């Protein structure tokens, strides 16, 4: 996807740069669910979603002591402390109504937990599109990044793409 930063901003109002003025303490770090899941019947995200991207994400979040959740094609947002049932839903199976419903679930859950917005990490802008569509319905600030926070850092400037 050429000029994906401009597309994300114009189509969904999603930022692709983290301003040094952004208070990231009020943002929840997220990434996408994955087709690669454990065969266990239920669990927290780190037990269910097992792709290399997810494993790297969990390790980084735990090393940095950052709260996180996984954008789920079934649950909207699967928080790190929630146990959820195993499922197999592909984002291509979601209708616009499904995406809107999931976006509203995300909004409700974030507000209930005191978050003001989301940082969405994915290594592929193209594979992010269905999740960005869902996030647009959450009607909260969203920042897309292809980088996870470096260790021992305290400034938003260091997270920029």
C-alpha positions as a Markdown table, in Angstrom:
| # | Residue | x | y | z |
|---|---|---|---|---|
| 1 | Unk | 0.0 | 0.0 | 0.0 |
| 2 | Unk | 1.7 | 3.1 | -1.2 |
| 3 | Unk | 1.4 | 6.3 | 0.9 |
| 4 | Unk | -0.2 | 4.3 | 3.7 |
| 5 | Unk | 0.4 | 7.0 | 6.3 |
| 6 | Unk | -1.7 | 9.5 | 4.3 |
| 7 | Unk | -4.4 | 6.9 | 3.7 |
| 8 | Unk | -4.6 | 6.0 | 7.5 |
| 9 | Unk | -4.9 | 9.7 | 8.4 |
| 10 | Unk | -7.4 | 10.7 | 5.7 |
| 11 | Unk | -9.6 | 7.6 | 5.8 |
| 12 | Unk | -9.7 | 6.8 | 9.5 |
| 13 | Unk | -8.0 | 9.8 | 11.3 |
| 14 | Unk | -5.3 | 7.5 | 12.5 |
| 15 | Unk | -2.0 | 9.0 | 13.4 |
| 16 | Unk | 1.2 | 7.3 | 12.4 |
| 17 | Unk | 3.6 | 9.4 | 14.4 |
| 18 | Unk | 3.7 | 9.7 | 18.1 |
| 19 | Unk | 4.1 | 13.3 | 19.2 |
| 20 | Unk | 6.5 | 14.0 | 22.0 |
| 21 | Unk | 3.6 | 15.8 | 23.6 |
| 22 | Unk | 1.3 | 12.6 | 23.6 |
| 23 | Unk | 0.7 | 11.2 | 27.1 |
| 24 | Unk | 1.2 | 7.5 | 26.4 |
| 25 | Unk | 0.3 | 6.6 | 29.9 |
| 26 | Unk | -3.4 | 7.0 | 29.0 |
| 27 | Unk | -3.1 | 4.8 | 25.9 |
| 28 | Unk | -3.4 | 1.1 | 25.7 |
| 29 | Unk | -0.9 | -0.8 | 23.6 |
| 30 | Unk | -2.5 | -3.4 | 21.2 |
| 31 | Unk | -1.8 | -5.6 | 18.3 |
| 32 | Unk | -4.0 | -7.9 | 16.2 |
| 33 | Unk | -5.2 | -11.4 | 17.0 |
| 34 | Unk | -3.8 | -14.3 | 14.9 |
| 35 | Unk | -4.8 | -17.4 | 13.1 |
| 36 | Unk | -2.1 | -19.2 | 15.0 |
| 37 | Unk | -3.7 | -20.1 | 18.2 |
| 38 | Unk | -3.1 | -22.7 | 20.8 |
| 39 | Unk | -5.5 | -25.6 | 20.9 |
| 40 | Unk | -6.5 | -24.8 | 24.5 |
| 41 | Unk | -10.2 | -24.1 | 25.0 |
| 42 | Unk | -9.8 | -20.8 | 26.7 |
| 43 | Unk | -7.1 | -18.4 | 28.1 |
| 44 | Unk | -5.6 | -15.0 | 28.3 |
| 45 | Unk | -4.2 | -13.5 | 25.0 |
| 46 | Unk | -0.7 | -14.7 | 25.7 |
| 47 | Unk | -2.0 | -18.3 | 25.9 |
| 48 | Unk | -4.4 | -18.1 | 22.9 |
| 49 | Unk | -2.6 | -16.1 | 20.2 |
| 50 | Unk | 0.7 | -17.6 | 19.3 |
| 51 | Unk | 2.0 | -16.1 | 16.1 |
| 52 | Unk | 5.6 | -14.8 | 16.1 |
| 53 | Unk | 4.3 | -11.2 | 16.0 |
| 54 | Unk | 2.1 | -11.8 | 19.1 |
| 55 | Unk | 4.9 | -13.5 | 21.0 |
| 56 | Unk | 7.3 | -10.6 | 20.3 |
| 57 | Unk | 4.5 | -8.2 | 21.4 |
| 58 | Unk | 3.9 | -10.0 | 24.7 |
| 59 | Unk | 7.6 | -10.2 | 25.6 |
| 60 | Unk | 8.0 | -6.4 | 24.9 |
| 61 | Unk | 4.9 | -5.4 | 26.9 |
| 62 | Unk | 6.0 | -7.5 | 29.8 |
| 63 | Unk | 9.6 | -6.3 | 29.8 |
| 64 | Unk | 8.3 | -2.7 | 29.7 |
| 65 | Unk | 5.5 | -3.3 | 32.2 |
| 66 | Unk | 3.0 | -1.9 | 29.8 |
| 67 | Unk | -0.8 | -2.7 | 29.9 |
| 68 | Unk | -2.0 | -4.3 | 26.7 |
| 69 | Unk | -4.8 | -5.9 | 24.8 |
| 70 | Unk | -5.3 | -7.8 | 21.6 |
| 71 | Unk | -7.7 | -6.6 | 18.9 |
| 72 | Unk | -10.0 | -9.6 | 18.4 |
| 73 | Unk | -12.3 | -10.4 | 15.5 |
| 74 | Unk | -14.7 | -11.9 | 18.0 |
| 75 | Unk | -14.4 | -10.0 | 21.2 |
| 76 | Unk | -13.3 | -6.5 | 20.0 |
| 77 | Unk | -10.6 | -6.2 | 22.7 |
| 78 | Unk | -9.1 | -9.1 | 24.6 |
| 79 | Unk | -7.3 | -7.6 | 27.6 |
| 80 | Unk | -4.2 | -9.2 | 29.0 |
| 81 | Unk | -6.0 | -10.2 | 32.2 |
| 82 | Unk | -9.1 | -11.7 | 30.6 |
| 83 | Unk | -9.8 | -15.3 | 30.0 |
| 84 | Unk | -11.7 | -15.8 | 26.7 |
| 85 | Unk | -12.9 | -18.9 | 24.8 |
| 86 | Unk | -10.9 | -20.1 | 21.7 |
| 87 | Unk | -12.5 | -19.1 | 18.4 |
| 88 | Unk | -11.8 | -19.0 | 14.7 |
| 89 | Unk | -13.1 | -15.9 | 13.0 |
| 90 | Unk | -11.2 | -14.3 | 10.1 |
| 91 | Unk | -11.4 | -10.5 | 9.6 |
| 92 | Unk | -12.6 | -11.0 | 6.1 |
| 93 | Unk | -15.8 | -12.6 | 7.5 |
| 94 | Unk | -16.7 | -9.4 | 9.4 |
| 95 | Unk | -19.4 | -7.2 | 7.9 |
| 96 | Unk | -19.5 | -3.4 | 8.4 |
| 97 | Unk | -22.1 | -3.9 | 11.1 |
| 98 | Unk | -19.8 | -6.4 | 12.9 |
| 99 | Unk | -16.9 | -3.9 | 12.7 |
| 100 | Unk | -19.0 | -1.2 | 14.2 |
| 101 | Unk | -20.2 | -3.4 | 17.0 |
| 102 | Unk | -16.6 | -4.5 | 17.8 |
| 103 | Unk | -15.5 | -0.8 | 17.7 |
| 104 | Unk | -18.2 | 0.2 | 20.2 |
| 105 | Unk | -17.1 | -2.7 | 22.5 |
| 106 | Unk | -13.5 | -1.5 | 22.4 |
| 107 | Unk | -14.6 | 2.1 | 23.2 |
| 108 | Unk | -16.7 | 0.9 | 26.2 |
| 109 | Unk | -13.9 | -1.3 | 27.5 |
| 110 | Unk | -11.2 | 1.3 | 27.2 |
| 111 | Unk | -13.3 | 4.0 | 28.9 |
| 112 | Unk | -14.2 | 1.6 | 31.7 |
| 113 | Unk | -10.5 | 1.0 | 32.3 |
| 114 | Unk | -9.6 | 4.6 | 32.1 |
| 115 | Unk | -7.7 | 4.7 | 28.8 |
| 116 | Unk | -8.0 | 7.6 | 26.4 |
| 117 | Unk | -6.8 | 6.0 | 23.3 |
| 118 | Unk | -4.9 | 3.1 | 21.6 |
| 119 | Unk | -1.5 | 2.5 | 20.2 |
| 120 | Unk | -1.9 | -0.2 | 17.6 |
| 121 | Unk | 1.2 | -2.1 | 16.7 |
| 122 | Unk | 1.5 | -4.3 | 13.6 |
| 123 | Unk | 4.5 | -5.0 | 11.3 |
| 124 | Unk | 2.3 | -4.8 | 8.2 |
| 125 | Unk | 0.2 | -1.7 | 7.3 |
| 126 | Unk | -1.7 | -3.7 | 4.7 |
| 127 | Unk | -2.7 | -6.4 | 7.2 |
| 128 | Unk | -3.8 | -3.7 | 9.6 |
| 129 | Unk | -6.7 | -2.4 | 7.5 |
| 130 | Unk | -9.5 | -4.5 | 9.0 |
| 131 | Unk | -8.4 | -3.6 | 12.5 |
| 132 | Unk | -8.1 | 0.1 | 11.6 |
| 133 | Unk | -11.7 | -0.1 | 10.3 |
| 134 | Unk | -12.8 | -1.6 | 13.6 |
| 135 | Unk | -10.8 | 1.0 | 15.6 |
| 136 | Unk | -12.4 | 3.9 | 13.6 |
| 137 | Unk | -15.7 | 2.9 | 15.2 |
| 138 | Unk | -14.3 | 3.2 | 18.7 |
| 139 | Unk | -14.2 | 7.0 | 18.1 |
| 140 | Unk | -11.0 | 7.4 | 20.3 |
| 141 | Unk | -7.5 | 8.5 | 19.4 |
| 142 | Unk | -5.5 | 5.8 | 17.6 |
| 143 | Unk | -1.9 | 5.8 | 16.8 |
| 144 | Unk | -0.5 | 3.1 | 14.4 |
| 145 | Unk | 3.1 | 2.1 | 14.8 |
| 146 | Unk | 5.4 | -0.5 | 13.2 |
| 147 | Unk | 7.8 | -0.3 | 16.2 |
| 148 | Unk | 7.4 | -1.3 | 19.8 |
| 149 | Unk | 8.8 | 0.9 | 22.6 |
| 150 | Unk | 12.5 | 0.6 | 23.2 |
| 151 | Unk | 13.7 | -0.4 | 26.7 |
| 152 | Unk | 14.5 | 2.1 | 29.4 |
| 153 | Unk | 12.7 | 4.9 | 27.5 |
| 154 | Unk | 10.3 | 7.4 | 29.0 |
| 155 | Unk | 9.6 | 9.8 | 26.1 |
| 156 | Unk | 7.1 | 9.4 | 23.4 |
| 157 | Unk | 9.5 | 10.8 | 20.9 |
| 158 | Unk | 11.5 | 7.6 | 21.1 |
| 159 | Unk | 8.5 | 5.6 | 19.9 |
| 160 | Unk | 8.0 | 7.4 | 16.6 |
| 161 | Unk | 7.9 | 5.4 | 13.3 |
